[in-house]
């Protein structure tokens, strides 16, 4: 008898621990209402939900309807606010899931509203009823709740076209790109070149006539070359070289070939030209010009 009395407190404690560990989340007083647009408050089909068995018939949700779910979350037999509470829809064909959060108060009372605009495009085009489950869970040792409670049949208005969103951008290897570069610029037709060349050649007699009119003295060429032969020769040669560079650029060379050669010839023309002009100035100051 004493042994039995001594075991009673231990048995009571073990029973309390087992009862605490066996507690699980569930819900009670759950109602499901489908209310049409423009109807009064409380109107529409109303169903009672059972946490242990789903509804026997599908719930239809029209294009202008609003589904309202009300329930009280319980931990064991006590109404309590869980950490998470969702209404989860699962596409029976693709397995796509979409969860809608229930707004739950401290008293455990929660609600969620659902319309067509809240559903992904896959649910709006589904031809089969969509299983709807309630998920309730929180911190602690209580077992979370997840079970199917009804089937949702989505019906659309056939007169309203369905706005299908564009496919998202997928980053992947693209096909090979073949660049087509613009052809190199070509010289004008030969006829145009010949016309301008003839114009330049035709202007040479006019140029020589103007030199003679302005008092150019060809007799001083020998004296100029005798005083500064290198400077005059380089200066005159640089002028001819520059004309040759322009001709090569006009016919075959590109800009990257022309610029270095033109830079070298320009330096030579500047240095030799300065010395040649100094020699001309010396003769002018001497009264020879």
C-alpha positions as CSV (number, residue, x, y, z in Angstrom):
1,X,0.0,0.0,0.0
2,X,2.8,2.4,0.9
3,X,4.5,1.5,-2.4
4,X,1.4,2.4,-4.4
5,X,1.0,5.7,-2.5
6,X,4.6,6.6,-3.3
7,X,4.2,5.8,-7.0
8,X,1.0,8.0,-7.4
9,X,2.9,11.4,-7.6
10,X,5.3,10.0,-10.2
11,X,2.5,8.7,-12.3
12,X,0.7,12.0,-12.1
13,X,3.8,13.9,-13.2
14,X,4.4,11.4,-16.1
15,X,0.8,11.8,-17.2
16,X,1.1,15.5,-17.2
17,X,4.3,15.4,-19.2
18,X,2.7,13.0,-21.7
19,X,-0.4,15.2,-22.0
20,X,1.8,18.3,-22.5
21,X,3.9,16.5,-25.2
22,X,0.8,15.2,-26.9
23,X,-0.7,18.7,-27.4
24,X,-1.0,19.8,-31.0
25,X,-2.2,22.7,-33.1
26,X,-5.7,22.7,-34.6
27,X,-8.6,25.0,-35.2
28,X,-12.3,25.3,-34.2
29,X,-15.3,27.4,-35.2
30,X,-14.1,27.6,-38.8
31,X,-16.5,29.0,-41.4
32,X,-16.0,29.4,-45.1
33,X,-18.0,32.0,-47.0
34,X,-18.1,32.8,-50.7
35,X,-19.6,36.2,-51.2
36,X,-20.5,37.7,-54.5
37,X,-19.8,41.3,-55.5
38,X,-22.6,43.7,-54.5
39,X,-24.2,41.3,-52.1
40,X,-24.9,42.3,-48.5
41,X,-22.8,41.3,-45.5
42,X,-23.4,37.7,-44.5
43,X,-24.8,36.7,-47.9
44,X,-23.5,33.9,-49.9
45,X,-22.8,30.2,-49.3
46,X,-21.4,29.3,-45.9
47,X,-19.7,26.1,-44.9
48,X,-18.4,24.8,-41.6
49,X,-14.9,23.4,-41.7
50,X,-13.8,20.3,-39.7
51,X,-10.1,19.9,-38.8
52,X,-10.3,16.1,-39.1
53,X,-12.2,15.8,-42.5
54,X,-12.4,18.0,-45.6
55,X,-15.6,19.1,-47.2
56,X,-17.3,16.6,-49.4
57,X,-18.0,19.1,-52.2
58,X,-15.8,21.7,-54.0
59,X,-16.2,25.4,-53.2
60,X,-16.7,27.5,-56.3
61,X,-15.0,30.9,-56.6
62,X,-16.3,33.1,-59.4
63,X,-14.6,36.0,-61.1
64,X,-16.3,38.5,-58.9
65,X,-16.6,36.5,-55.7
66,X,-14.6,36.8,-52.4
67,X,-13.7,33.8,-50.3
68,X,-13.7,34.6,-46.6
69,X,-12.2,32.1,-44.1
70,X,-12.7,32.6,-40.3
71,X,-11.3,30.3,-37.7
72,X,-9.9,30.1,-34.1
73,X,-6.5,28.5,-33.7
74,X,-6.1,26.2,-30.8
75,X,-3.1,24.7,-29.0
76,X,-4.5,21.5,-27.5
77,X,-7.9,22.7,-26.3
78,X,-6.8,26.3,-25.6
79,X,-7.4,29.1,-28.1
80,X,-4.0,30.6,-28.8
81,X,-2.2,32.8,-31.4
82,X,0.3,30.7,-33.4
83,X,3.5,31.9,-35.0
84,X,2.3,30.9,-38.5
85,X,-1.1,30.3,-40.0
86,X,-1.7,29.9,-43.7
87,X,-4.3,28.9,-46.2
88,X,-2.3,26.9,-48.8
89,X,-3.5,26.1,-52.3
90,X,-1.7,23.3,-54.3
91,X,-2.1,22.8,-58.1
92,X,-2.9,19.1,-58.6
93,X,-1.1,19.0,-62.0
94,X,2.1,20.9,-61.4
95,X,2.4,20.8,-57.7
96,X,2.7,24.6,-57.5
97,X,1.9,25.9,-54.0
98,X,0.7,29.3,-53.0
99,X,0.2,30.3,-49.3
100,X,-2.0,33.1,-48.0
101,X,-1.3,34.4,-44.5
102,X,-4.1,34.4,-42.0
103,X,-4.4,37.5,-39.9
104,X,-4.5,36.1,-36.3
105,X,-5.3,38.0,-33.1
106,X,-4.0,37.2,-29.6
107,X,-7.3,35.4,-29.0
108,X,-6.5,33.0,-31.8
109,X,-9.2,34.3,-34.1
110,X,-7.9,34.5,-37.6
111,X,-9.2,35.4,-41.1
112,X,-8.1,35.6,-44.7
113,X,-9.8,36.9,-47.8
114,X,-9.2,35.5,-51.3
115,X,-10.2,36.8,-54.8
116,X,-9.2,36.0,-58.4
117,X,-6.6,38.8,-58.4
118,X,-4.8,37.1,-55.5
119,X,-4.4,33.8,-57.4
120,X,-1.4,33.0,-59.7
121,X,-2.2,32.5,-63.4
122,X,-1.7,28.7,-63.0
123,X,-4.7,28.5,-60.6
124,X,-6.9,30.6,-62.9
125,X,-6.3,28.2,-65.8
126,X,-6.5,25.0,-63.8
127,X,-9.2,22.6,-65.1
128,X,-9.2,20.5,-61.9
129,X,-10.3,21.5,-58.3
130,X,-7.5,22.9,-56.3
131,X,-6.9,21.3,-52.9
132,X,-6.8,23.9,-50.1
133,X,-5.0,23.1,-46.8
134,X,-4.7,25.0,-43.5
135,X,-1.3,25.1,-42.0
136,X,-0.8,26.2,-38.3
137,X,2.4,26.0,-36.3
138,X,4.5,27.8,-33.7
139,X,7.5,27.5,-31.5
140,X,7.5,24.9,-28.8
141,X,6.8,21.1,-28.6
142,X,3.2,21.3,-29.9
143,X,2.7,19.4,-33.2
144,X,1.9,21.7,-36.1
145,X,-1.3,21.2,-38.1
146,X,-1.5,20.7,-41.8
147,X,-4.4,19.1,-43.5
148,X,-6.6,19.5,-46.5
149,X,-10.0,21.1,-45.6
150,X,-11.7,21.7,-49.0
151,X,-11.3,21.7,-52.7
152,X,-11.4,25.1,-54.5
153,X,-13.0,25.2,-58.0
154,X,-12.0,28.4,-59.8
155,X,-14.5,29.6,-62.5
156,X,-13.7,32.4,-64.9
157,X,-15.9,34.7,-66.9
158,X,-15.5,33.5,-70.5
159,X,-16.2,37.0,-71.9
160,X,-13.2,38.5,-70.1
161,X,-9.8,37.6,-71.7
162,X,-7.2,36.2,-69.3
163,X,-4.1,38.5,-69.0
164,X,-1.2,36.1,-69.2
165,X,2.1,37.7,-68.0
166,X,5.2,37.6,-70.2
167,X,7.7,34.8,-69.6
168,X,10.5,35.8,-67.2
169,X,14.0,36.5,-68.5
170,X,16.1,33.3,-68.4
171,X,19.8,33.7,-68.5
172,X,21.3,31.1,-70.8
173,X,23.7,30.7,-73.7
174,X,22.5,32.6,-76.8
175,X,23.2,31.7,-80.4
176,X,26.5,32.8,-81.9
177,X,26.7,36.3,-83.2
178,X,28.4,37.0,-86.5
179,X,29.5,40.7,-86.7
180,X,29.2,42.4,-90.1
181,X,31.6,45.3,-90.2
182,X,31.1,48.3,-92.4
183,X,33.3,48.2,-95.5
184,X,36.3,50.5,-95.6
185,X,35.6,53.9,-97.2
186,X,36.5,54.0,-100.9
187,X,38.0,56.8,-103.0
188,X,35.7,58.8,-105.3
189,X,35.4,57.6,-108.9
190,X,38.4,58.2,-111.1
191,X,36.5,60.7,-113.2
192,X,36.1,63.0,-110.2
193,X,39.8,62.6,-109.4
194,X,40.8,63.4,-112.9
195,X,38.6,66.5,-113.0
196,X,40.2,67.9,-109.8
197,X,43.7,67.0,-111.0
198,X,43.1,68.8,-114.2
199,X,41.9,71.9,-112.3
200,X,45.1,71.9,-110.2
201,X,47.3,71.5,-113.2
202,X,45.4,74.2,-115.1
203,X,45.9,76.6,-112.2
204,X,49.7,76.2,-112.3
205,X,50.3,78.7,-115.2
206,X,48.1,81.2,-113.3
207,X,50.3,80.7,-110.2
208,X,53.5,81.2,-112.1
209,X,52.1,84.3,-113.8
210,X,51.3,85.8,-110.4
211,X,54.7,85.1,-109.1
212,X,56.2,86.9,-112.1
213,X,53.9,89.8,-111.6
214,X,54.8,90.1,-107.9
215,X,58.5,90.2,-108.7
216,X,59.7,86.6,-108.2
217,X,63.4,86.3,-109.2
218,X,64.4,82.9,-110.4
219,X,68.0,84.1,-110.8
220,X,68.5,84.0,-107.1
221,X,67.9,80.2,-106.9
222,X,71.6,79.4,-107.4
223,X,72.7,81.9,-104.6
224,X,70.0,80.6,-102.2
225,X,71.0,76.9,-102.8
226,X,74.7,78.0,-102.3
227,X,74.0,79.7,-99.0
228,X,71.7,77.0,-97.5
229,X,71.5,74.0,-99.8
230,X,70.4,71.5,-97.2
231,X,67.6,73.7,-95.7
232,X,66.2,74.7,-99.1
233,X,66.4,71.1,-100.4
234,X,64.8,69.6,-97.3
235,X,62.0,72.3,-97.3
236,X,61.2,71.8,-100.9
237,X,61.4,68.0,-100.5
238,X,59.2,68.0,-97.5
239,X,56.5,69.9,-99.5
240,X,56.7,67.2,-102.2
241,X,56.7,64.5,-99.6
242,X,53.6,65.9,-97.9
243,X,51.8,65.9,-101.3
244,X,52.9,62.3,-101.8
245,X,51.5,61.4,-98.3
246,X,48.1,63.0,-99.2
247,X,48.1,61.0,-102.5
248,X,48.8,57.8,-100.7
249,X,46.1,58.5,-98.1
250,X,43.7,59.3,-101.0
251,X,44.5,56.0,-102.8
252,X,45.6,53.2,-100.4
253,X,46.7,54.3,-96.9
254,X,44.4,54.6,-93.8
255,X,44.6,57.2,-91.1
256,X,46.9,55.3,-88.9
257,X,49.5,55.0,-91.7
258,X,49.1,58.6,-92.7
259,X,49.5,60.4,-89.4
260,X,53.0,59.1,-88.4
261,X,54.4,59.9,-91.8
262,X,52.8,63.3,-91.9
263,X,54.2,64.1,-88.4
264,X,57.7,63.3,-89.4
265,X,57.5,65.3,-92.6
266,X,55.9,68.2,-90.7
267,X,58.9,68.3,-88.3
268,X,61.3,68.3,-91.2
269,X,59.4,71.1,-93.0
270,X,59.3,73.2,-89.8
271,X,63.0,73.0,-89.1
272,X,64.3,73.3,-92.7
273,X,61.7,76.0,-93.5
274,X,62.9,78.1,-90.5
275,X,66.5,78.0,-91.8
276,X,65.5,78.6,-95.4
277,X,63.4,81.7,-94.4
278,X,66.3,83.0,-92.4
279,X,68.5,82.7,-95.5
280,X,65.9,84.6,-97.5
281,X,65.7,87.3,-94.8
282,X,69.5,87.7,-94.9
283,X,69.5,88.4,-98.6
284,X,66.6,90.8,-98.2
285,X,68.5,92.8,-95.6
286,X,71.5,92.8,-97.9
287,X,69.4,94.5,-100.6
288,X,69.6,91.5,-102.9
289,X,65.7,91.2,-103.1
